[in-house]
């Protein structure tokens, strides 16, 4: 009997180590109305200037920072949180106010250089050690902070999507921005924490479910960040568009966050309102990641739509598998009980009667 129970326990452990099909049901079940409402709320708002009202924009040789409008950081963080919510995070990132001044100093240094530089020379006009460090710990771009987040998500000229992945990094829990109006910095390293790290089934950009095309910026590649080790040389990515497999043009290892890959569908351009199905396999664990996505241009009359995108598979699959395992275990236990409490006593009785007959 002990042997049978040990066998059942081992089967439980083996079942738990079996490869799993992983989906992101919460995002797959997000309605078109929810997606479009979030889109309009973010892109129809007024963007504050990085320069305080009544202050002069900092020109070359101006080394002060009192002209900076902190609402620029708040607005940039809001835009970053929009994208983080899009991929599934539920806890918004905070503003790290202690890092704002040095981040602004970085943009003043860039202003005097005439270009962005993660490692500005210390002899640069208006250079400070804190500002130089901030440049090395920030995404850098031209323009205002809020619009720069869109540029980081597009990440032109960076095939490994390092700027995008910093925005989406689970370990980055707060941001600080700075902007002279000409150059901007988004602090992504060394900012303060915000409680436990939020763990997601995976991060995909574009996300599962409806994806608002207008601000998605995926022409340079799609991103996938797994909670486990990925290897671009082994991983297999399959993509279907409206049921037809289209394959990938390239697969690269992403940077700025662990276990990330960047890939491009084998299409000249995204097909609007078409169902894309993605399956990622050949990871070391054997797990399979699946999702569907659809690029869509949101319309004002869609904010109350309850339309949900077709899922790559039933979200009840795990429950069904659990029921099957439970049934097998119940049958096994029932078999053991029948043997020990019904069959074995009868065999013993029959053997005893046989011995009595032989006397």
N, C-alpha and C positions, 0 to 999 in steps of 0.2 A: 504493500500500500504506500509506504514511504517513497518507493521508487516511482510510482505513478504520479504522486503529487510533485515530486522533484522534476519529473518530465514536463508536467503542466507549467510549473514555474519557469522552466527554461524556455518553453514555447512562448510564454508571455514576454520574456526579455528579448527573444529573437524578433518577435512581432514588433516590439517598440523600436528596434534598430532597422527595420525595413525602410527602404527609400519611400519618401512621401511626395505626394503631389500638393504643391503649395500655391494657394491663390490668395488674393486680397479681397475677400468678399465685401468688406465695408466700403471699399472704393467702387467695386463693381456694381454695388447696389445704390450708389449715389445717383440721384435723379438729375435729368437735364435741367430742371428748374433750380436745383441747388447749385449746380455748376455755373449756370448763367447768372444767377443772383450774385454769387461771389465775384464773378468777372465784372459785372457792372458796378458793384459797390467799390471795387478797387480802381477801376479805370475811368470812372466818371467823377471821381473826387478831385478837389483842387490840390495841386502840389505846391507846398510852401517853398519860397525862395531860400537858398542857404545863407543869404545876406539879410541881416536884420533890417527892418524898415527904418529908413533914415540914415543908414550906414553906407559908406562907400565901399565898393568891391575892392578887395586887396590887390594892389598892383605889385609889380616887382620891386623889391626893396622894402616892402611893408611887412614887418615881422610879427605884428600883433595878431590876436585871435578874438578880440572882444566883439568884432563885427559879426561873428558866426551865429546863425539862428539854430538853436538846438532842435527846433521843430523839423529841421532837415533830417536829423538822425531818427526822430520818431517816425517820420514818413518813410524813410528808407527801410527801417525795420518792419514797418507795416507791409511794404511791398515784398520784402523777403519772406515774411510770414504767409503772405498769400501763396507764394510758390511752395512753401513747406507744407501748408495745409493741402494744397493740390495733390502732393505725393503721399499724404496720409498722416502727417504729424497732427496731433490734437492739442499739444501744449505749445502756445506761442512763445517765441524767443523774446527775451527782455532787451531793454536798452541798457548798456553798460555806461553809465554817465561818468564813471571814473576814467574812462578811456577816451572820452570825446576830445578833450583839449589836445592831447598828444596826437590824435588822429587828424585833427584840423592842422596841427603843426606840420604833419607830413604833407598835406596838400599845399601848404604855404611853401615848403621846400620845393615841391614839384613846380609850383608857380614860378619860382625863381630859376629853376633849371630849364623850364620851357617844355618839359615832357615828364611823364611818370617814370619812376625808377624805384625798384624795391630796395636798392642799396645805394642811396644817393651819397655822393662824395661829401665828406665832413667839411670841406672848405666852401661848400655851397652857401650863398647868402641866406641868412635866416635859419641855418641848420641848427637843430638841437638834437641831443642824444635821444630824447624821448620821441621826437618826431621821426628821426631816422629809424628807430626801432619799429615805430608804428608802420612805416612804409614796408618793412619786411614782414609784417604780420597782417597785411591787408590785401584785398583785391583793389586794384587801381584802375582808373578809367578817366575819361574826359567827361565834363558836364556836371549835372546835378546828381545827387545821391540816389533819389528814387528811380530815375530813368536808368541809372547805371546798373541797377539790379537786373533789368531786362537785358542789358548788354552782357552781363556776366552769365545769364542763363543761355544766351545765344552763343557766347564764347567764340567769336570770330578769331580765326588764326590760331586756335588752340585745340588741336584734334583730340586731346585727352580730357578735355572739359574740366580742367582744374578749377577754374573760377566757379563754374556751375556747381561742382561737387562740394566746394566750401560752403556755398549757400545752403545746400541740402544735407550737409554733414550732421549726423545725429549728435556728435560730441560738441558742436558749436551751439551754445544755448543762449547767447546774447550777442548783440552787435553794437558797434559804435561807428558812426560815419563822420566824415568831414568833407567839406567842399568849398572851394573858392569861387565856384561858378564855372571855372575853366577846367579844373581837375578835382577829382573826388576819390576818396578812400573809404573802403568798407572793412572795418576791423573784424577778422574772423579767427585769429589766433590769440590766445592769452586773455580772452574775455571771461567774465565771471560765469559760474555755473548757475543752474536753475533746477536743482533737485536731481533725481535719478534720470539716467539717459532713457529716452523713449525708444523702445525696441519695436520695429515694424516687421511684418512678414518679409518684406523686401521694399526697396525704393526703385521705382521706375519713372523715367521721364522720357516720353509722355506717360501719364499715369493710367492705371486701369479705369475703364469707364469713359464717359464723355470728356473730351479735351478741347478747350476753347482755342481754336487755331490762331486767332488774331494775335495773341500774346504768348504763344507756346514756344516759338523760337527753336525748332528742332532741325533746321536745315543742315546743321553741322554734325549731327549725330544724335542717336538715342542713347540714354544712359540706363544702366541697370546696376544696382548696388545690392549685393546679397548679404545675408547674415552669416555667411560661411565662405570659405576660401574659393576663389574663382581663378581660372587659368585660361587666358585668351587662346592659348594654343590647343587646349583640349575642349573647351566649352563649345557646345553646338547650339546655334540659335536658328530656329525655324520661324518664318513669318509668312502668313497667308493674308492676302487682301481679297475680300469677298470670296473666300474659299479657294483662291488660286495661290499656290505657294510661289513666293517671289524671291526668297533667299536674301542674303546680305552681300553688300559690297565689300565691307571691311569690318574687322573686329580688333579693337585696341584695348590695352589695359588703361583704365582711368587713373587719375592721380587725385591727391588731396583727401581721399577717403579710402579706407581699405575695401578690398573685395569688389572693386568697381570695374565695369567694362563699358566701352562705348562702341556702338555698332550703327551701321547705316543700312536701311532697307534697299534692296536692289531695284530702285525706282528713280526716275528722273525728278519727280516731284510727288508730294503727298496728294492722295486722292481724297477730296473732301467728302464727308458723310459716307464713307466706306468702312466696313468692319475689318479691322486688323486683328488678327490672332497671333499671339507670340508664345512660343514654347522654348524654354531654355533648359538644356539637359547636359549630361556628361560632366557634372560636377563630381568632386571626389566622393561626396556622400551618396550619390545616386539620386538625390532629390530632383524633382521636376518642378519648374516654376512656369505657371501659365497665367496669361491675362488677355483680355481683349480691350481695344481702345478704338475710339472714333473721333476724328478731327471734325470740329463743327464750328461754324460762325454763329455765335449767339445772337438771337433776336429779342427785342424788348418783350414780345408777347409770349416768350418761352419761360419766363421766370416762375410761372406756376405749374410748369409741365412736370408730370410724374413719370415720364418715360425713363426706363432703365435699360441700359445696354445689355445685349445678350451676353451671358456669362460663358467662359470657356468650358464649364462643366458644372455639375450639380454640387452645391455647397453642402449637400447631405452625404457626400461620398464618405467622409470620415466617420459620420455617425453610422452609416450602413455597415462599414467595415467593422466598427466596434460591436455592432449587434451580431454580426456573423461570428466574430471571435467569442462573444459571450455565449452564443448558442452552442458553439463547439465545446466550450468549457463546461457548460451545464450538462451537456450530453455525456461528456467524459466523466464528470463527477457522478452523474446518475448511473453510468455503467459500473463505476467502482462500487457504488452503494449496492446496486443489484447483485453484484458478484459476492460482496462480503456478507450481505444481510439476507439474501434469498438463495442464490445458487450454492454458495459454499456450505451453509447449514444443511441444505438438502443432500449435497454430496457426502457430508460427514454422517448424516443420518443413514443414507444408503449404505455407506461403508460399514457403519455400526451394525445395521441389520444383517449385512452379509457375514460379518464376523459371528453374529449370534446363530445364523443358520448353519455355520460350519461346526458349531460346537456339538 
